[in-house]
């Protein structure tokens, strides 16, 4: 059986089409665990209505605690052999579970690619699901179907065989070896099946402290622990992009706290694995950290809605940049293949021109790095 876990917080506009797509799976041996994370709209009522009409549905209510807690609660309530996570504003193609279960290769994690829905909520509400309308927005996570493993494979297979190092790079740099436009990266928890016993045995859970990128960090550890991760280059998940369009531009007083946690987690992992001497791998790590610093600058340090003084913001940014891993990244990052804007940020940080950087950045909040 497959346990499908849906963490939900105030998703009344999208929720029914998500649940309907799960209920319509061609692979019917499933349970659907709807975890309501203290919604204050009608999401919980929608969940309970579905629970009355489909015995496969289990509704779990928790106080608002964040998506990491909601997913962990879903894992605890699961009883299937495999666990699938679905975001409540997304849609499953009807054959996604059948396709993944049909891979028939011994593995701990199985995943596929996706389509991207770029429409607004009004267009979504007044249309039926037709995946043909998303064909131009296909998002492949890797160029071909691949088995990622560091253990030799004896059996014959038509799949490409790659080391798990490739997945680590993909987690830090989504466009790596991607032939399509990169809307999202392989670090997402959806479009995947995780073996439940594997998650339990390895003690894998989402980090409750992380508000952003908790899925990427979860998969960093999951990919590391898995003997095999199998990817099929077949789009069977429809990812709703509309709600993330303005993420990098909105003021967030907590962004430094949770992106710093992400940087620390990644840095600790690389150090503990002895990967600091891998020059190519560290190149991607440095670029990831610099990208996160730039988001911190846009969303907090230089955001027009931040009312603290330039002197105070400069002091706070200085304190951040004089701790690890930022000192090492700023010192050692290669600017050879950087975009012009990211190169400018790096050079300002490296030469301690933080006041200048913040003054300029305030007028370019919408620059994409």
C-alpha positions as CSV (number, residue, x, y, z in Angstrom):
1,X,0.0,0.0,0.0
2,X,1.0,3.6,-0.7
3,X,0.6,6.3,2.0
4,X,-0.1,9.7,0.4
5,X,0.7,12.5,2.9
6,X,-0.8,16.0,2.2
7,X,0.3,18.8,4.6
8,X,-2.4,21.5,4.5
9,X,-2.6,25.1,5.7
10,X,-5.2,27.5,4.3
11,X,-5.5,25.9,0.9
12,X,-9.2,26.0,0.3
13,X,-8.9,27.4,-3.2
14,X,-6.7,24.5,-4.4
15,X,-7.5,21.6,-2.1
16,X,-10.4,19.8,-3.8
17,X,-8.6,19.4,-7.1
18,X,-5.6,18.1,-5.3
19,X,-7.6,15.5,-3.3
20,X,-9.6,14.5,-6.4
21,X,-6.4,13.8,-8.3
22,X,-5.2,11.5,-5.6
23,X,-8.5,9.7,-5.4
24,X,-8.4,9.2,-9.1
25,X,-5.1,7.3,-9.2
26,X,-5.1,4.2,-11.4
27,X,-3.1,2.5,-8.6
28,X,-5.9,2.2,-6.0
29,X,-4.2,0.5,-3.0
30,X,-3.5,3.8,-1.2
31,X,-4.3,5.6,2.0
32,X,-4.6,9.4,1.9
33,X,-3.4,11.2,5.0
34,X,-4.6,14.8,5.2
35,X,-2.8,16.7,7.9
36,X,-4.5,20.0,8.6
37,X,-1.9,22.4,10.1
38,X,-4.3,24.6,12.0
39,X,-6.0,26.1,9.0
40,X,-8.2,29.1,9.6
41,X,-10.1,28.9,6.3
42,X,-12.4,26.1,5.2
43,X,-9.6,23.6,4.5
44,X,-10.4,21.3,7.5
45,X,-14.1,21.2,6.6
46,X,-13.2,20.2,3.0
47,X,-10.9,17.4,4.3
48,X,-13.7,16.1,6.6
49,X,-16.2,16.1,3.8
50,X,-13.9,13.9,1.7
51,X,-13.2,11.7,4.7
52,X,-17.0,10.9,4.8
53,X,-17.1,9.8,1.2
54,X,-13.8,7.9,0.8
55,X,-12.7,5.4,3.5
56,X,-9.1,5.6,2.3
57,X,-8.9,9.1,3.7
58,X,-7.6,9.9,7.2
59,X,-7.8,13.4,8.5
60,X,-5.3,14.5,11.2
61,X,-5.7,17.8,13.0
62,X,-2.7,19.6,14.6
63,X,-2.1,23.1,15.9
64,X,-0.3,25.3,13.4
65,X,3.3,24.2,13.6
66,X,4.7,24.4,10.0
67,X,5.0,22.1,7.0
68,X,7.9,20.1,8.5
69,X,5.9,19.1,11.5
70,X,2.8,18.4,9.4
71,X,4.8,16.0,7.1
72,X,6.4,14.3,10.1
73,X,3.0,13.7,11.6
74,X,1.9,12.3,8.3
75,X,4.9,9.8,8.4
76,X,3.9,8.8,11.9
77,X,0.3,8.1,10.8
78,X,1.3,6.2,7.7
79,X,1.0,2.4,7.4
80,X,1.9,1.8,3.7
81,X,5.1,0.3,2.4
82,X,5.8,3.5,0.5
83,X,5.2,7.2,1.4
84,X,4.4,9.9,-1.1
85,X,4.2,13.6,-0.2
86,X,1.9,15.9,-2.2
87,X,1.6,19.6,-1.8
88,X,-2.1,20.7,-1.4
89,X,-1.9,23.3,-4.3
90,X,-0.5,20.7,-6.7
91,X,-2.1,17.9,-8.8
92,X,-1.2,14.3,-9.5
93,X,-1.4,12.9,-13.0
94,X,-3.6,9.8,-12.6
95,X,-0.8,7.3,-13.4
96,X,2.0,8.7,-11.3
97,X,1.9,6.0,-8.6
98,X,1.4,3.2,-11.2
99,X,4.4,4.5,-13.1
100,X,6.6,4.7,-10.1
101,X,5.5,1.3,-8.7
102,X,6.1,-0.2,-12.2
103,X,9.8,0.7,-12.1
104,X,10.6,-2.7,-10.6
105,X,14.1,-1.9,-9.5
106,X,15.1,-2.4,-5.9
107,X,15.6,1.1,-4.4
108,X,14.8,3.2,-1.4
109,X,13.6,6.2,-3.3
110,X,11.8,6.4,-6.6
111,X,11.0,9.7,-8.4
112,X,9.8,11.2,-11.6
113,X,9.8,14.6,-13.4
114,X,6.9,17.1,-13.5
115,X,4.8,19.6,-15.4
116,X,4.5,23.2,-14.2
117,X,1.2,25.1,-14.0
118,X,1.9,28.8,-14.3
119,X,-1.7,30.0,-14.3
120,X,-3.3,32.2,-11.7
121,X,-5.9,30.8,-9.3
122,X,-8.9,32.2,-11.2
123,X,-7.8,30.4,-14.4
124,X,-7.2,27.2,-12.4
125,X,-10.6,27.3,-10.7
126,X,-12.5,27.6,-14.0
127,X,-10.8,24.9,-15.9
128,X,-10.7,21.1,-15.9
129,X,-7.4,19.2,-15.5
130,X,-5.8,18.6,-18.9
131,X,-2.2,17.7,-18.7
132,X,-1.8,18.4,-22.5
133,X,-2.0,22.1,-21.6
134,X,1.2,21.8,-19.6
135,X,3.3,20.0,-22.2
136,X,5.3,23.1,-23.0
137,X,6.2,23.5,-19.3
138,X,7.9,20.2,-18.6
139,X,10.5,20.2,-15.9
140,X,13.0,17.4,-16.1
141,X,15.2,16.9,-13.1
142,X,17.9,14.9,-15.0
143,X,18.4,14.4,-18.8
144,X,17.5,10.7,-18.7
145,X,16.1,7.9,-16.5
146,X,18.9,7.1,-14.0
147,X,19.9,5.0,-11.1
148,X,21.9,6.9,-8.6
149,X,24.1,4.7,-6.4
150,X,27.6,4.2,-5.1
151,X,27.2,0.5,-5.0
152,X,28.1,-1.6,-8.1
153,X,25.0,-2.9,-10.0
154,X,25.3,-6.5,-11.2
155,X,22.0,-6.8,-13.0
156,X,21.4,-5.6,-16.6
157,X,19.5,-2.4,-16.9
158,X,18.6,0.2,-19.5
159,X,18.9,3.0,-16.9
160,X,21.9,5.3,-16.9
161,X,24.1,4.7,-13.8
162,X,25.4,7.7,-11.9
163,X,27.1,8.2,-8.5
164,X,25.0,9.9,-5.8
165,X,27.4,12.9,-6.0
166,X,25.3,14.0,-9.0
167,X,22.3,14.3,-6.7
168,X,24.2,16.4,-4.2
169,X,25.1,18.8,-6.9
170,X,21.5,18.9,-8.1
171,X,20.4,19.8,-4.6
172,X,22.7,22.8,-4.6
173,X,22.3,23.8,-8.2
174,X,19.0,22.8,-9.8
175,X,19.9,23.6,-13.4
176,X,22.9,21.1,-13.3
177,X,22.6,18.8,-16.4
178,X,19.1,19.9,-17.0
179,X,17.8,20.2,-20.6
180,X,14.6,22.0,-19.8
181,X,13.8,25.3,-18.1
182,X,14.4,24.9,-14.4
183,X,11.2,25.8,-12.5
184,X,12.0,23.8,-9.5
185,X,14.7,21.3,-8.3
186,X,15.0,17.7,-7.3
187,X,15.2,18.6,-3.6
188,X,11.4,18.9,-3.5
189,X,9.7,16.0,-1.5
190,X,6.9,15.5,-4.1
191,X,7.0,13.4,-7.2
192,X,8.8,10.7,-5.2
193,X,8.1,7.5,-3.3
194,X,10.1,6.8,-0.2
195,X,10.3,3.3,1.3
196,X,8.6,3.7,4.7
197,X,10.9,1.2,6.4
198,X,13.9,3.1,5.0
199,X,12.7,6.4,6.5
200,X,12.0,4.7,9.9
201,X,15.2,2.7,10.0
202,X,17.4,5.8,9.2
203,X,15.3,8.1,11.5
204,X,14.7,10.5,8.6
205,X,12.5,13.4,9.4
206,X,11.9,17.0,8.2
207,X,13.8,19.6,10.4
208,X,11.1,21.4,12.4
209,X,13.3,24.5,12.7
210,X,13.4,25.1,8.9
211,X,10.7,27.3,7.3
212,X,12.4,27.2,3.9
213,X,14.4,24.5,2.1
214,X,13.5,21.9,4.7
215,X,12.7,19.5,1.9
216,X,16.1,20.0,0.3
217,X,17.9,19.3,3.5
218,X,15.6,16.3,4.1
219,X,16.5,14.9,0.7
220,X,20.2,15.6,1.2
221,X,20.2,13.1,4.1
222,X,17.7,10.8,2.4
223,X,19.8,10.5,-0.8
224,X,22.9,10.0,1.3
225,X,21.4,7.1,3.3
226,X,19.7,5.5,0.3
227,X,21.6,2.7,-1.4
228,X,19.8,3.5,-4.6
229,X,17.7,6.4,-5.9
230,X,15.8,5.7,-9.1
231,X,14.7,8.5,-11.4
232,X,12.4,8.1,-14.4
233,X,12.3,11.1,-16.8
234,X,8.5,10.9,-17.1
235,X,6.4,13.9,-16.0
236,X,3.5,12.8,-13.8
237,X,3.1,15.5,-11.2
238,X,1.7,19.0,-11.9
239,X,3.5,21.7,-9.8
240,X,1.7,25.0,-9.2
241,X,4.2,27.8,-9.6
242,X,2.0,30.8,-9.0
243,X,2.4,31.0,-5.3
244,X,6.2,31.2,-5.4
245,X,6.6,34.0,-8.0
246,X,7.1,36.8,-5.6
247,X,8.9,34.9,-2.8
248,X,12.3,36.5,-3.3
249,X,10.9,40.1,-3.2
250,X,8.8,40.0,-0.1
251,X,10.1,41.4,3.2
252,X,10.8,38.6,5.7
253,X,12.3,39.5,9.2
254,X,13.1,35.8,9.8
255,X,14.8,34.9,6.5
256,X,18.3,35.3,7.9
257,X,17.6,32.9,10.7
258,X,16.3,30.0,8.6
259,X,18.6,30.4,5.6
260,X,21.5,30.5,8.0
261,X,20.3,27.2,9.4
262,X,20.2,25.8,5.8
263,X,23.8,27.0,5.2
264,X,25.0,25.5,8.5
265,X,23.3,22.2,7.8
266,X,24.9,21.9,4.3
267,X,28.3,23.0,5.5
268,X,28.2,20.5,8.4
269,X,27.2,17.7,6.1
270,X,30.0,18.5,3.6
271,X,32.6,18.7,6.4
272,X,31.4,15.5,8.1
273,X,31.6,13.7,4.7
274,X,35.1,15.0,4.1
275,X,34.1,16.6,0.8
276,X,35.8,20.0,1.3
277,X,38.6,18.9,-1.0
278,X,36.2,18.2,-3.8
279,X,36.8,21.4,-5.8
280,X,33.9,21.0,-8.2
281,X,31.5,20.2,-5.4
282,X,32.6,23.1,-3.3
283,X,32.1,25.4,-6.3
284,X,28.4,24.6,-6.3
285,X,28.2,25.0,-2.5
286,X,29.8,28.4,-2.7
287,X,27.4,29.5,-5.4
288,X,24.5,28.2,-3.3
289,X,25.5,30.1,-0.2
290,X,26.1,33.3,-2.2
291,X,22.7,32.9,-3.8
292,X,21.1,32.6,-0.3
293,X,23.0,35.6,0.9
294,X,21.6,37.6,-2.0
295,X,18.1,36.4,-1.1
296,X,18.7,37.5,2.5
297,X,19.8,40.9,1.2
298,X,16.8,41.3,-1.0
299,X,14.3,40.0,1.6
300,X,15.8,41.6,4.7
301,X,19.0,43.7,4.7
302,X,18.2,45.9,1.7
303,X,14.4,45.5,1.5
304,X,12.5,48.8,1.4
305,X,10.2,47.5,4.1
306,X,13.0,47.1,6.6
307,X,12.8,50.2,8.7
308,X,16.0,49.8,10.6
309,X,18.9,52.2,9.9
310,X,21.5,51.5,7.3
311,X,24.2,51.4,10.0
312,X,22.3,48.7,11.9
313,X,21.7,46.6,8.8
314,X,25.3,46.9,7.8
315,X,26.3,45.8,11.3
316,X,24.0,42.8,11.2
317,X,25.2,41.8,7.7
318,X,28.8,42.2,8.9
319,X,28.2,39.8,11.8
320,X,26.7,37.2,9.5
321,X,29.6,37.4,7.0
322,X,32.3,37.0,9.7
323,X,31.1,33.6,10.7
324,X,31.5,30.2,9.0
325,X,30.8,29.1,6.4
326,X,30.4,32.6,5.0
327,X,34.0,33.7,5.7
328,X,35.2,30.7,3.7
329,X,32.7,31.1,0.9
330,X,33.4,34.8,0.4
331,X,37.1,34.2,0.4
332,X,37.3,31.1,-1.8
333,X,34.3,31.3,-4.2
334,X,35.4,31.4,-7.8
335,X,33.8,34.3,-9.8
336,X,34.8,32.8,-13.1
337,X,31.3,31.5,-14.2
338,X,29.1,33.8,-12.1
339,X,26.5,36.1,-13.4
340,X,27.5,39.7,-13.4
341,X,25.2,40.6,-10.6
342,X,26.3,37.7,-8.3
343,X,29.9,38.6,-9.1
344,X,29.3,42.2,-8.0
345,X,27.8,40.9,-4.8
346,X,30.7,38.6,-4.1
347,X,33.3,41.3,-4.8
348,X,31.4,43.8,-2.5
349,X,31.4,41.2,0.3
350,X,35.0,40.3,-0.3
351,X,36.2,43.9,-0.1
352,X,34.0,44.8,2.8
353,X,31.9,47.3,0.8
354,X,28.7,46.3,2.7
355,X,27.3,49.8,3.0
356,X,27.7,50.4,-0.7
357,X,26.2,47.0,-1.4
358,X,23.1,47.6,0.7
359,X,22.6,51.1,-0.7
360,X,22.7,49.8,-4.3
361,X,20.7,46.6,-3.6
362,X,17.8,48.6,-2.1
363,X,17.1,50.0,-5.5
364,X,17.5,46.6,-7.2
365,X,15.3,44.3,-5.1
366,X,13.9,42.7,-8.2
367,X,17.3,41.7,-9.7
368,X,17.4,37.9,-10.3
369,X,20.7,36.3,-9.3
